[in-house]
Amino acid sequence: MKQEQILKAAKELFTKYGFKKVSMDEIASETGVTKKTVYSYFSSKEELLKDEEDRGHVWHNQDLTHTRLYESEILDITHTIVERLNRSKGKTEVILPMGGLRTMSYPGEFFYKPETIQKMRQIFEADLKPEIMFKAYDLNFCDPEFADICAQEMEALLNEAEGSRKESA
């Protein structure tokens, strides 16, 4: 538990101030433990980043770090999304961009994971309740065409909801 608290505090400080500017004393203080306790879990500041190095990250600037999630984390999040969507009331649609879910996710880029997106698709198709419309497009989240599709789908949902309200009035 303390080890996780130390890691969490260190990551927050590194993200806020940058790796070089943060000391082990500051990490200990932020965690509410002694520096000796921090060193009992981690031999150096660099060791605190081992998970981040294994995982991979891109420092965008001092305020934003893009961290690559493990596939298991992405699929766990997908299951959580499906559970929540299945509790929704009213018309619900899901649109999945098969070509990438974020910036830097085009082929050859840091966050490109087509196999993981395919597994996400399988989860949506298998586990969403039948009345939820699921659509997958061979586009990247950042493609203007994908934004157009999302806007058109949203407009159609809003128009349908408006029509339903007028009929019931």
N, C-alpha and C positions, 0 to 999 in steps of 0.2 A: 504494500500500500504506500509506504513512504517513498519507495523507488519510483512509483508512478507519479506521485505528487512532485517529486524532484524533477522528473522528466517534463512534466506539464509546465512547471514554473520556468524551467530552463528554455523550453521552446517558446513560451510567451515572451520571455525577456529577449531571446535571440531575434525573434520576429520584430519586436518593438524597437530594440536598440542596435541590433546587429551583433553577430557572434563575437567579434574582436573587442567590443566595448563592454561586454558583460563579464563580471568576475565570479568566481566560485563563491565568494562572500555574498554577493548580491543574490545568487541562486539560493544559497542557504537562508538568507534573510527572507526572501520571497516565499520560501517553502515553510518557514517557521521552525527550522532545525539548525543545528550547528554545522559549521564547515566540516568538522570531523565526520558528522553523519553523512554528509554528501559524499565525502571521500571514501566512506565505508562501502558505498554502492558503486561509485564511479571513480576511476583512478585519475581522470583528467576531464577537462571541458570537451575535448575531442570525442571522448567515449560517450558523452551525452548525445552526440550526433550520430552515433553508429546506426541506430534505427533509421534515421533520416537518410543516411548515405545508402543503406541497403534499399530503402524505399525509393529514393530519388526525389529531388526537389529542384525547383528553379527559383532563385532569388530574383523577384521582379524588381523590387525596390525595398527600402527599409520598412515600408508599411505593408507589403504584400509578398507572400511566398506561396507559390503553387506547389503543392505536395501531391505526388503520385500515390493513389490509394492502391492497396493490394487488391487483387481480384476478389478475394473472399469478403473484403469490406464493401466493395461495390455491389456484390451480389446480396450481401446482408441488407444493404440500403435498399436495393431493388425489392426484396421481400417485404421490407417495412412499408415501402411506397404502395405495393400491391395490397397489403393488409388495410392500409388507410383508404385507398381508393375503393376497396370493396365495401367499406362502411359508408361511402358517400350516398347521398340521396339526390335524385334528379339525374338528368342526362350528364354523363361523364365520358370524356374522350381522352385517350392517351396517344401522344405523337412521339415517336422515338426516331432521332436522327442516327441512322446506321453508320454514317460516315465519320462520326466523332461527336463527343458530348461537350466539348469545351474548346477554348483556344489551345493552340499547339497540339491539336489532335488529328491533323491531316497525315496521310501516309508518310512515314519517315520522321515524323516529329515526336517529341518527347512523350506525349500523352496518348499516342495512337495505340489503341487496343481493340482491334476489330473482333477478336475471339471473345473478349469479355462482353462487348456489346451484343454479340450474337447470343450469348448465354442469358443476358438480360432480356432479350426478345423472347427467348424460350420461356422464361419465368412469367413474363407478362401474358404470353399466349396461353400458357397452361393454367395460370392461377387467377387471372382476372375473372370476375363473375361475367357470365355471357352477355349481359345487357350493357357492359362497358365496351365502347368502341375502341379498338386498338389499331393504330396505323403506324407502319414503319416506312421511312423514306431513305433512299440511298443518297443522303445529303449530310453535310456536316452542320452542326449547331450554328456555326458562324456564317454559313452560306446565306446570302440574301434571299435565295429561293426558299430556304427553310423558314425564314422569318415571314415571307409572304404566305406560305402555307399555314403557319400558325395563326397569322392575322385573319386569314380567310375562314379558318375553322372557328376561331373565337367569334368572329362576326356572325357566322351562321348560327352558333349556339345562342348568342345574344338575341338575334332576330327571332329564333324559335321560342325563346323564353318570353320575349315581348309579345309574340303572337298568342302564346298560351295565356298570358295575363289578360289580354284584350278579350279573348274568348270567354274567360271565366268571370269577367266584369259585367 
